[in-house]
Amino acid sequence: MKKLKKLDLSWNRFDGMLPTCLSNLKSLRELDLSFNQFTGSVSSSLISNLTSLEYIHLGYNHFTGLFSFSSFANHSKLEVVALPSNDDNFEVETEYTTWVPKLQLKVLVLSRCNLNKLTGDIPKFLSHQAYLLQVDLSHNNLKGDLPNWMLENIRRLEYLDLRNNSFNGQFPLPSYPNMLLLSVDISKNNFSGLLQENFGEMLPCLEWLNLAENAFEGQIPPLIYNRFHGPIFSTQFNLPLLQVLLLDNNQFTGTLSGLLNCSWLTFLDIRNNYFSGEIPKWMHGMTNLRTLIMGNNSFHGRIPHEFTDVQECIHGINTKTCPKPEFLLTLDLGDNNLSGKIPHSIGQFSELRFSGPIPHCFNNMTFGKRGANEFYAFFQDLIFFFQRHYEYAVLQGPEPSSSMRGRNEDPYLQYDPQDEVGFITKSRYSIYKGDILNFMSGLDLSSNDLTGRIPYELGQLNSIHALNLSHNRLIGSIPRISQNFTN
């Protein structure tokens, strides 16, 4: 097998240490051992002999010990390196020795691998990587200022993921516009100070930007996202191709009027801010919107008829003025000042001051695995968004269990261990995170001013684990419970 050029053993259950005979495969171009149960160290001598490699993915095994990245010093053909890990006993070191790499990478994934654990330094060899398209150094403990050369020298970079590290200082910008960078995630760091005035001018093609959980302050500069000025959603907000916008847990104010032209928006999270005003009527036209999270703001008034009149849509009739509710998978309007009747299109309406009868459309809601699969499918689209741009699509994620390998249950789309979801029952608000989120579904309409009878359709809900209608003014008999409800 000395002439073997490709070896793919991924997604199996191989265990034990890597066999030393792999070092004899001198013609090997692609090596993928990811998602197995290999243990022990990754031998530098084994890797250093495979100088014909173009692609190597060893992620999501149970390797331990220290791996020196200088093992790739003579790999002039290497384009893709993926060593993501979930094991605290595995470390990747790039600064241990002085070395000058011959490689020019296109994709580098070193997430959750205790990268440069002793120093917390960002790999310096990256400053010489002119052809990189994708860099993922997330979930390490990298420290210090992000070097200027990160966006200055790597001019072909399209995807940069530095989330969940300990970078600080100001986020550096290139000296002239980068027309290729599409996605930047620097959330969960310690970046601080004001965003530079020319942010939008230097990064004009961004489609994904996540700055959450840092220490940025002041106003968003006028040129970020082209024309920001004053309140974040001013009338000059003009991003018609924007798909994902995450602004949660800040101190933004104003109304949503500037989102009028964001017709491709699929994911909007503005919770825990100070936005105000009424929910705009024109939001019913945002037919691509699948997740809308607006909780804990100061929105008031009724939910507009145009936004929620989906009775005909629920029965499969999509008129020009009717949104497509099957696409809106997550809706959170909790902790606002909304009032009026519960509309016929219902999502998660916790802790709102609604009155009037409960609508009969509850049985159109999907709880449990089927609903989760549809939500996974949405994020699968986001993954394909990145795959379109790379010859090699290397994605990060937790190691899947054997029960998470179904057609619609992609292991990359499990809840992040740090994701948190609030759940209310009997007026008690609790925070949950971790694997339990995959098994939770519920509906809480307690402590409102609901009237009338409980609709028959409520008893037909499938896979719901908690239902709370207490502290209202409901009358009549309790509807017959279906067989599915008892599950």
WOCORUR-V888654 format. One record per backbone hydrogen bond with DSSP energy under -1.0 kcal/mol. CO is the residue of the C=O (numbers start at 0). NH is the residue of the N-H. If there is no record, write none. Layout:
((CO;NH) (CO;NH))
This chain:
((0;3) (4;28) (4;29) (6;31) (13;36) (15;38) (18;21) (19;22) (20;23) (21;24) (23;25) (24;27) (28;53) (28;54) (29;6) (30;56) (31;8) (33;10) (37;61) (39;63) (42;46) (43;47) (46;49) (48;50) (49;52) (53;78) (53;79) (54;30) (55;81) (56;32) (58;34) (64;90) (66;92) (67;70) (68;71) (69;72) (71;74) (72;101) (73;75) (74;77) (78;105) (78;106) (79;55) (80;108) (81;57) (83;59) (86;89) (88;64) (90;66) (91;115) (92;68) (105;132) (105;133) (106;80) (107;135) (108;82) (110;84) (112;91) (113;116) (115;119) (119;142) (123;126) (124;127) (125;128) (127;129) (132;157) (132;158) (133;107) (134;160) (135;109) (137;111) (141;165) (143;167) (146;149) (147;151) (148;152) (152;154) (153;156) (157;181) (157;182) (158;134) (159;184) (160;136) (162;138) (166;189) (168;191) (181;206) (181;207) (182;159) (183;209) (184;161) (186;163) (190;214) (192;216) (195;198) (197;201) (198;202) (201;177) (207;183) (209;185) (211;187) (220;223) (222;225) (223;227) (224;226) (232;257) (233;236) (238;241) (242;265) (242;266) (244;268) (251;273) (253;275) (255;258) (256;259) (258;261) (260;262) (261;264) (265;289) (265;290) (266;244) (267;292) (268;246) (270;248) (274;297) (276;299) (279;282) (280;283) (281;284) (282;285) (284;286) (285;288) (289;328) (289;329) (290;267) (291;331) (292;269) (294;271) (298;336) (300;338) (303;307) (304;308) (307;309) (309;313) (311;316) (312;315) (318;321) (323;326) (326;328) (329;291) (330;347) (331;293) (333;295) (339;354) (347;332) (351;353) (353;448) (355;450) (360;363) (361;364) (367;371) (368;372) (369;373) (370;374) (371;375) (372;376) (373;377) (374;378) (375;379) (376;380) (377;381) (378;382) (379;383) (380;384) (381;385) (382;386) (383;387) (385;388) (386;389) (400;403) (409;412) (410;413) (415;418) (420;431) (422;429) (424;427) (427;424) (429;422) (431;420) (433;436) (434;437) (435;438) (440;464) (442;467) (449;472) (451;474) (454;457) (455;458) (456;459) (457;460) (458;481) (465;442) (467;444) (469;446) (483;486))
